[in-house]
Amino acid sequence: MTQTPDPNQTPDEKLSLSEQITDILLKAIMTGGVGLGGIGAFWSLFKDSDIPRAVASLLIGAGISYGASLLDPLHKGNKRRFTKMGKDVDRGVDRISENLSARVRGVEDQYFQCQAWDCRRYRSEGIAQHDRIFTPLLEDVFVPLQLDPGSLQPGFRSPDIQRLQQLMHSDGQKIWDLLKQADKQPVFRQIVILAWGGYGKTTLLKHIAYTYGMNQQGKYEAPRLTPFLLMLRKYRDVIAQEQPPNLPELITQRHVPSLPESEQLTLPSDWAKNKLLRGEAVVMLDGFDEVAKSQRPAVARWINDQMRRYGRSIFILTSRPKAYKDQDVSDRLELATQLWVKDLNPQQRQDFVQKWYLCQERYAAGGEATPDVQKIANQAATELLIQVRARQELKDLAKNPLLLNMIVTFHRRYPGAELPKRRVELYREICLLQLRDRPAARQLETLLTQCEAQTILQMLALAMMKKRWERIQRPVMLQWLDYCLKQQGETIEAAEFLEQIVQISELLVEQEDEYEFAHLSFQEYLAAAQIAQRKQERLLYEYFNDDWWKQTILLYAAQVNPTDLIREAMKRGATDLAYRCCQETTKRVDPTLVSELSALKQTVQISRYAKLEGYLKNGQWKKADNETYRLMITTIGKEEGQYFELEELRNFPCEELLAIDGLWVKYSNGKFGFSVQKEIYRECGGISDGQYYGEAFEKFGDVVGWQQLGSWKFDMIWGTSAPSGHLPVSHLPVGGLVVFSSLILFSRIEICKI
């Protein structure tokens, strides 16, 4: 017969004797177990209970030997009477462990969801939203970026030829290829990704965090890791202080609370630390270049320290190249694998445009992707892509993800309109769209159409460039805007102007308690426009060798006749910058500039090659080889450490190729040079048409000394004792693409009549 529970009994009285003892044992276990040092605490649990004293005494006799025998399940002498009790305890411990694990797993799932929500929308920096233009989801439009192995320095300094060939055979490296190898290849646990503004570094990290957050890493065959996406601009002041928090503290106390829907998220105290120690985390540190230069040594020390402490986890850092390279020697941040973001190739460009337009039309149709919706999207995407493919200037712009995003935004806002063909024109049109056309299209009564809003922003941008500010706290921003408005004779309140700029134009955005331009490139463009408008070119002269001002100077040069600017840059030794200004200017269809600049450009080129000529004249062949690479890579607008795309070699400027080759041939007495290599290749049976002829190229490799016994060794000889055609070589990548790069270059030499 079932006994009816007595409602007056205490909870302990409702338990059986065995259950009461088990409960006490579990309490003891949870407070550290029972050993010789814990007998007193163990006894106190019993004496406060209603278990018969004799049973308690007997149990303590068994409990003293708990550490050696309780889990066997209990002491052998008490095996018969306590076997069941030991099993009860064992099941209880399992139950607690399972419940705890389930709770942690549940909390972890909440964290993953919060991190994914934070990265869900493809909110490209610098792109405001308009009528008929929707903010897509990241998963709808993201195109995987290709990465160059930038850590492989020119001159073939890495002995791991097999690894290089693996990297170079593919069309660049994808980040997931490295993440799935990180467990076995420690070199991939510390990665720095370099690129100038607008190349999608932040978007790439958001893609990683979102993928892990949604538990979708399996489609890349990558292991399950916990993502921590930390924006360094948010934490730079905390990290740079004298006693900064360690990484687990930063994650727990600052990162997690900043995520959406994190109010109910309560993680175990050592959760982040344990994840890091066990190598179950991928830590993404975005924007080292957004750390103030004075703070970078302290931030670099902190990052180095965290990587040493938690070396089993993966660290990915992003930065603009100059900030990463120009570090103090004593506090240098160096990660094992250095990668560059590659330009978008035609397929990536097409994929993004098609995905973006399908997303727009689907949203406009209420979320449906019916055949008619797909047809409209395909038509719009095709029309845009035809325009891009028809003009080299547009193809150059579309290599940059930010500029491509601006192009599709412009094209959708103005269907059928001709696309801007130069970078400076694209920025100009987007600013007009944000400040004038967007409010007009929405019939908004706004201050932006009642005042010279762009002039105010230009003044602000120039002031921020001078101060080297990328973001400003609200009180300081209001002071500057008030000053700029009064300078223009405007009576508008600074707070009201700021609110409308942020809400309507979105050229300024609010981040935490600070304001900044939607993208640094807009700040650079607007500052350049202000200098051009006020004819203040002379203030740029002192910044020729300052990388902070480089893009502003180039954007200025694209808006004016830069003859005086180029001459002054030459006078001050900034020949590379002068050359880039010539490149920006000659993209303009302006006949009055052609004759004046052509002679000036020749002067610039001669000056650029002075260092190469000096090395060759002095027989410094290795330095000459590296200088050749530097000249060639900067000619196409890239940075040292990057490699050439085959298309870039296929269209390399003939005059530069001729100048470099001429110096090599002259100072080596006809032994070295591109033209020498081309003739040797032809003598080996090759044809300079850019096609691969295996036997001829293998023979060529033997003749010039790049290959030994059928293996591409590249054991370089830096002197005239080397075989003919041995140099130059550092402009070529190691591995499979060395063949194709050489053949493309030979073909270009043929076309250039060298």
N, C-alpha and C positions, 0 to 999 in steps of 0.2 A: 504494500500500500504506500502510495506517495505521501510523504510528510509535508504538510503545509508550512511554509516558512513563517517564523514568528516575526512580525513587524517590529517588535520591541528589541530584537537582537541587534547588537552592533555588527558592522560589516565583518569583523574578524570572527564573531560567533557564528556567522552564517557559513563559514568555511569549514570543511572537514579538518580533522587534526593533521592529516598529511598535507592538505593544501595550506594550512596555517604555517607549518614548518617550511614548506617550499617557499612561501611568500617571504618569510624572514631570511632564508638563505639567499634569495634573489636580492633583497635589500642589502645584505652584506656584500654580495658579489658586486653590485653596482657601486658600492662605496670603496672598492679596492680589494675585495676578496678576504678570505680568512687565513691568516698565517699566525705565526707566533706574535707578531707585532699587532695583530688585530683582534686578539682574543677578548680584550676588555670591551671593545666596541661590539663584538659579536655577542658577548654575554648580555650586554645591556638591552639588545633587541629582544632577547628571550625573557629577561626578568620583568619587562614591561608588558609581556603578553600573558594570556590566560592558559598557556600550554602547561600541563602538569609539570611540576618541578623535576620529578624523577625522569620524565622523558627529556626534559631540557638538559639535565645533567648528562644523560646518556648521549644526547646529540652533540654536546660540546666535546665530549671525548672523541667523537668521530670528527668533529669540526677542526680540532687542532691539527689533524693530519690531512686536512682538505687539499692543501697544495699538492700532496703526493698521491692522494687516493680518491678524493671525492668524485673526480670525473672517471673513475675506474669501475662503477660510478662512485662508490665510497669505499672506505677502508675495508680490507678483506675480512677482518674480524666481525664487522657488522654487515657483511655482504647480504646475508639472508633477509635481515629485517629492514635494510635500507636500500636494497636494490631499486625497489619501486620509487622510493623517495628521490634517489639520485637521478633516475630517469625523468622524474617530474621536474627536478631542477634543470636538467639538461634541456628538456623541451622548453622550459621557461626562458632560459638564456637564448635559445634559438629564436623564440618568439619575439623577445626584446630586440635582438639583432636584426631580425627580418623587418620588424616595425620601424626600427631606426633607419635601416637601408631604404625602405620604401619611402619614409619621410624625406630623406636626403634626395632620393631620386626624384620625388615629386617636386621638391624645391628646385633641384637642378633643372628640371623640365621648365619650371616657371622662369628661371634665369635665362635659359636658352630662348624662350619665347620673347622675353623682354628685350634681349639683345637683338633678336631678329626684327622686332617691331621698330627698333631704333634705326634700322638700316633698310627698311622695306621700300621706301619710295625713292625713285630715281630723280632725286632733286639735284640736278647738275648745278654746281656753283656758277653763278653768273647768268643763269637763264630764268627770266621771270615768266609767269604764266599769263595767258591772254584768253579772251573769248575764243572759243573753238580750239583752244590748246590746253590739254590736260596734263597733269603730272602723272607720268606712267609709273608702274611698279618696276622695281629693279629687275625682277625676274622676267619681265616682259620684254625688256629692251637691251639688257646687258650683253655686250659682246666681249668674249674673253680677250684680254690684251696679250700680246706676244712680248717676251722679254729677251733682251740680248745679254749674253754672259759678259757683262762689262768688267768683271774681276779678272778676266783673261787679258792681260796687258798686251799692247802691241809689241812685236818683237819676239813672239812665241816663247814666253818665259815659263810657261807651265809645262812640266814633263808629262802630264797625264794626257797623252795624245788620244787614247781611246775615249776618255770622257769628253774631250773637246769634240771629237768627231760625232759622238752621240748628240751633243748639244747642237752642233752646227748643221747636222743633216736635216733636222726638223726646221719648220718655218718659225724659228724662234722657240723659246721655252715658255710653257704655261706654268703658272704658280702651282697648280695642283700636281704637276709632274714632280715638283720638288718636295711638296708637303708629304706625298705618299712615300718618298724615299728617306725622309728625315730621320726615321727611327734607326735605319742602318747607316746613313751617311750624316754624321754629326755636322759636316760643313754646311748642310742645308738647314740647320737649326738657327742660324744667324744670317739673315738676309737683309740687305738694304736695296731698296728700289728707288732709282734715280730718274728724274724727268723734270723738265721745265713745267711751268704752270699750264693747266688745261689738258694734261695728258692722261688724266683719270686715275691718279695714284690713290686718292681718297675713295673713289668709287670702287676700285679694285679691292681695297680693304673691307669696304662695306659688303661687297659681294662675298668675300670669304666669311665674314661674320654672319651674314644672312644665311649662307649655305649651311654652315654648322648649326646655326640657331634653328633651322628648319629640318635638321637631320637629313640633309640631302647630299652629304659628302660622299655617300656610297656610289653615286653615279660617276665620280672621279676616281673611285677605288682608293680613296684616302681614309685613314683611320679616324675614328671618332675622337675629337678634341674639343675642349671648352674654349670658346673665343672670348678674348678681352680686347675690345677696340678702344684705345685711349688716344684722344686728340691732345697732342702735346701743348697746343695753345691754351687749352683749358687748365692744364696742370703745371705749366712751366714755372709759375711763381712758387708753387708748393714744392716742386722738385728741387728748385734752385736755392731754397732756403738753407740755413746752416745745418739744421737737423731735420732732413726730409723724412717722410714716412717711407717704409720699404714698399715693395710692389704689392704684397698681399694686403697691407693696410690701405694703400691707395685704391686698390680694387674694391675692398670691402667698405671703406668709409666714404669714398667719393664716386667711383665709377658706378657701382651697383645702384646707389640711391638716385643717380642722375638718369637712369633708364626709365622709359615709360612704363606705367603700371607696376612700379617697383615698391609701392607703399606696403603691400602685403607680403613682400619677399623677405623672409627671415632665414638666412643661411647659417649653418654651423660656424662657430668662430674661426676654426682653422681650415675651412673648406677651400678657400682660394690658395692658401699656403700649401696644402696637401696636393692640390691639383698641379701646382707649379713644381713641387718637389718630385712628384711621380712622373713628370713629363707628359701630363695629360692636357696641357694648355698650349694655345697659340696666342701670343701676346703681340698685338699690332700697335705700333707707336707711329702715329701719323703726323707728319709735318715738322721734322727737325729744323727746317729752314724757317719755320714760324716762331721759333724760339729766338728771343733777342740775342744779338751777338755776344753781349756781355754775360748772358746766362748760359751760353752753350757749353763752356768748360764744365760747369757744375752739373748740368743736365747730362753731359757725356759721361762724367764720372758715375753718376747715379745709374745710368743705363748699363754701363760696363759692370758695375757692382751687381746689379740684378741678374745680368746674364751669367755671371760667375756663380751666384748663389743657386740659380735655377737653370743650370745648363742642360738639363734633360728636356726642358720645354723649348718651344720654337718662338723666336723673336723675329718680327718683320718690321723694319723701319722704313719710312718714306721721307724723301727730302729732294729739294732742288739740288742740282749737282754742286754748285758753287759753295753753298753752306756746308755741305758734307766734306768737300775737299779742303776748304780753307779753315782748318781747325788748329788750335794750339797743339804743338808737338807733345807737351807734357800731359795734356788731357784730351787725347785724341780718341774719337769714337771710330772703331774699325770693326765691321762685321765680316764674317768669313766669306760670304758670297755676295758679290756686288752685281746687280742687274740693272739694265736700262730698259725703260719702256720704249718699245719700237713704235714707229709711225703706224697708223692704221693702213693696212694694205687694201687694195680694191675690193677684195671679198668681204673684209670686215666692214668697210664703208657701206657696201651694198646691204649687208646683213642688218646693220644698225638702221639705215634709212627705211628699209622694208618693215622691220619690226616696229619702228617708231610710228610710221604712218598707219600700220594696221592697228596699233594700240589707240591712236587718236580716233580713227574712224569707228572702232569698236566701242570706245567710250561714248562717242557722239551718238551711236545707235543704241544706247542703253545697255551696253555690255554684250551685244550679239555680234558674232563674227560670221554672219550669213554670207553666201556667195556674192551678193550685191555689195555688201560692205567690203569684202576682200577685193573685189574688182576696183572699187573707188580708191582704196588704199594703194593697190598695185599701180594704178594709173598715175597717181600723184607721185609715188616713189620713183617710177620709171622716168617721168618728166624731169624730176630734179636730177637724177643720176645722169641723164643725157646731157644736161647742162654742165655738170661737173666734169664728165669725161671729155667734153669738147674743148675745155680750156685748161692749160697746164697750171695757171694761177689758181683756179678753183681746186684742182687736184692737190696742189700743195697745201691749200687751206684745210681741205678735208682730211688730211693726215692727222690733224689734231682733234681729239674728241670734243673739246669745248667748242672749237670753231665749227666743227661739223654740226654740233647741236644748235649753234647759232644760225647756221645755214638753213637747217630744216625748219627752225622757228620762223625765220624770215620768209621762207618759201611758203609755209602754210598761212602766214599772216597776209602775204601778198601773192595770191595764186597767179601764176603766169608772168610775174615780174622777173626781169633779168637779175640774176644774183650778183651781189658785189664781188669783184674779182681780186680785191686786195684786202689784206688784213685790216689796214687802217680804215678802209671804206666799210668793212663789215662792222667794226666797232661803232663807226659813225651812224650807220643805219640802225643798229640795235639801240643806241642811246636815243635816237629820234623816236623809235618805235615805243620805247619805254616811257619817255617823258612827254611826247606830244600825241602820237597816234593812238596809243592805248587808251588814255583818258577820253580822247575825242570819240573813239569807237564805242565806248561804254557810256557816252554822254554824261560824263562826270563833271560836276562843278568842283574844280580843284585849283589850288594855288599854283600847281605846276604849270598851268597854261596862262597864268596871270603874271608870271615873273620869269626872269631869265634863269630858270632852274638849272640848266646845264652849266651856265657860267658860274653859279654858286658852287656846284659840285666840282667844277674845274679848279676853282680857287681852293676848295677844301682838299682836293686830291694833291695839288702841288704843295700845299702846306704839309700834308702828311708825308709826301716824298722827302721833303727837306728835313722833317723830324725823324724820318725812318720809322714811321708808324704804319702798321697794318691794321690796327684796330684801336678804338678810343672809347674810354668809359663815358657814360651818358653826360655827366656834368661838363667834362672837357669838350665833348662833341657839341653840346649846346653853346658853349662859349665861342667855339670856332665858327659855328653857323651864324650866330648872332653878329660876330665881327664881319663875316662875308656878306651877310644880308645888308648890314649898314653901309658897307663899302659900295654896294650897288644901289644905295638909296631906297631899299625896300623897307616897308613897315611891317612886314609879316613877322609873327612871333617864331623864334627858332624852334620851339617845341612842336608847333603846328606844322612847320615846314618839314621837320624830321619825320614826324608821324606819316605825312603823306608821301614822302620819298620812299619810306619803308613799305607802306601798305599798298601804294599804287604803282610806283615805278620799279620797286625792288632792286634798284641799283645800289642802295644801302640796305644791309641786312643786320638784324640784331642777333648776337650770339652771346648767350648768358646775359651778363650785364654790360656788354660792350657792343660797339657798332663797327662795321667794316664794309668796304665795297664788296659787292657780290662775288667778285673775283679780283685778285690783285692786278690782273691785266687791265681791268677797267680803271683802276686807280692810275696805272701807268699811262693808259691812253688819254684819260682826261687831263692829267698833268701835262702831257705833251701838247694837247690841244690848247691848254691855257698858255703855255710858253709860246706857241705859234701865234696865238691870237694877240698876245701882248708884246710880241717881238722881243722876247727876253732870251734869245739864244745864248748870249754870253754866260748866263748862269750855268749852262751845261758844261762849259769848258773845264771847270775844275773837277768834273765827275767822269772824265773820259776813262779812267782806269778803275772806276768804282762799279762793281758788278750790280749793285742795288739799282743803279741808274741805266743799265744797259738797254733794257727794253723801252724805257721812256725815250732815250736818245734815238733809237731806231724808229720808233713810232713818230717822233718829231721829224726825223729825216724824210719819212714817207709823206709828210704833209707840206713840205716847203722845198725851195731850191736849196739844197744843203751844201753848195759849193764851199762857202766860207767855213761851215762846220767841218767838212772833210779836210780842208787845208789845215785848220787849227788842230784837228786830231793828229794829222801827220806830223805837224810841228812838235807836238807833245809826245810823240812816240806811240800813239795808240793806233798802229797800222791795221790791226785786225778789225777794230771797230770802224775805222775809215773804210775798209773794204766792204764791211757789212752795210754801211750807209750807202755806198755805191750800189750794192745789190738791191736795197730797198727802193732807191730812187729810180733806177733804170727799169723798174717794173711799171713806171708811169709812162703813159703815152703822151709825151710832151716834147715835141721837136726842138724847142728852144734849149732843152737841157742836153741833148745828145752830143753836140759838138764840144760843148764846154766840159762835159764830164768824161768824154772818152779819153782825152789827154790826161786828165787828172787821175783816171782809173789806172792808166799805165804807170803813172808815178807811184800810186799806191801799191801796185803789184811788185814793182822793182824793190820798194822798201820792204814789203812782206818777205821777199825771198833773200834778203840780205843775210839773215842768220844761217840759212841753208847754204848759201854760197860760202860763208865764212867757215863752216864746218868742213865742206868739201875741199876747199882750198888748203886747209890745214891737215887733211887726211884723217879727220875725226869721223870715221865712216859710220859708227854706231849712232852717234849723235845726229849725223846727217840723215840716217835712216828713220829715226824717231821724229825728226823735224819734218821729214817728207810726209809722214803719216799725219802730223799735226796740221800742216798746211792743207792737205787734202780733205781732212775731216771738217775743218773749219770753213773750207770753201763751200761746202754744201750746207752750212749752218748747224752742224752738229758739234758735240763737245768731245774733248779728249777722253778716251775710254770706250767710245762707241765704235760700232763697225758700220761698214757700208752695206746698204741694200744693193742687190744686183742692178736694180733700176737706176740707182744713183751713179753707179759706175758706167752704166750704159749711156747716161746723159751727162757725164762729167764735162765741165767746160773745157773746150779744146785749148784756149789760150793759156789756162793754168797748167794743163797737162804738158803743153809744149815748153813752157817756162821751166818747170821742174825737170823734165827730161833733158832739156838742153844743158842745165847746170851739171847733172850727173854725167852726161856724156863728155862734157868739156873737161871737167876736173879729174875724170878717171881715164882720160886719153882713150875714150871709146870702149872701155871695158864694161862699164855699168850703165844702167838706164832702162827705161821702159822700151824704147825703140830697139835696144840691143837684145832684150829678152824676146821681143816679138820676132826679130829676124832669126834667132836661134830656134824658136818654136817652128818657124816655117821650114828651116833647114832639117828639122826632125820629122818633117812630113805633115805638119799641122797646117790648117787653113785658118786665117784670122777672120772668121765669120761668127764667132761667139758660140759655136757648136763644140760638143765634146768628142774628141777623137782619142780614145784611151791609149793606144800604143804610142801615138805621137807625144802625148803629154807625159807619159811615163818616161819616155826617152828624154824629153826636155828636162824633167826633174833630175835625171841622172847627170845630164850635161852641166846644168847650172849648180849642182851640188846640194839641192834641196832633198834629194832622195838617196838612200844608201842601201844597197842589197835588197831592193824592192820595197823598202819601208821609208815613209816620209819622216825623216828625222829632224830636219831643219837645224842641224848643228852649224850655226853661222860662223863664218870666218870674216872678221872685221878688218880686212886689209886687201891690198892689191894682189896678195898671193891666192885669193879666192878665184874660182873659175869665172870666166866671162859670164855676165848675166846674173851673177849670184845676188847682186843688190840692184835696186832697193826691194825690200820684202815686207816691212812692218805694216804696210797698208792693207795686207791680205790677212784674212782670218785663217786660223789653223783648222785642219780637219777637212771634211768633204767639200766645203765651199771654196777652199783655196783653189781648186781646179776651175770651178765655174767663174770665180772672181777674176782669175788670171785671164781666162779666155774672153770674158766680157771686156776686160781692159784692153787686151790685144785687138779686139774688134773695134773698140773706140779709137785706139791709136791709128788703126787703118783708116777709119772715117776722117779723123783729124789730119791725116796726111803727115804723120810724124815719122 
